Amino acid sequence: MEATVARVAEIQPQPTQVSKPRGTRKSRRQVEEGVRYFLAKDGSSLEKPELGAEVASEGEALIKAFQSKNGVIYTVLAYKAEAEIQGGSPTLVKRPLHK
């Protein structure tokens, strides 16, 4: 029986790790710098989100949302679409907007 187990282990392929190219993702800190936090407006819903007061940080947003009726916060990232010419053809890119 031990020989059978050993043979099965040899046949099963070893899991391969897929390496992701470095430098293509923005760091979490870069993304967090552009995030704005808003409390949900009274009467807001997931079907029709409405932004209420803006707060300075995620922690403050969580505390104020917890103290409010609905307990919902919205995070907003703003980008501007721009055309970049590379090799004679335009490519659309998004550029982060900062407050």
Secondary structure as GFF3:
##gff-version 3
##sequence-region A 1 99
A	DSSP	alpha_helix	2	11	.	.	.	ID=ss1
A	DSSP	alpha_helix	28	33	.	.	.	ID=ss2
A	DSSP	beta_strand	36	40	.	.	.	ID=ss3
A	DSSP	beta_strand	51	55	.	.	.	ID=ss4
A	DSSP	alpha_helix	58	67	.	.	.	ID=ss5
A	DSSP	beta_strand	73	76	.	.	.	ID=ss6
A	DSSP	beta_strand	79	86	.	.	.	ID=ss7
A	DSSP	beta_strand	89	96	.	.	.	ID=ss8
###
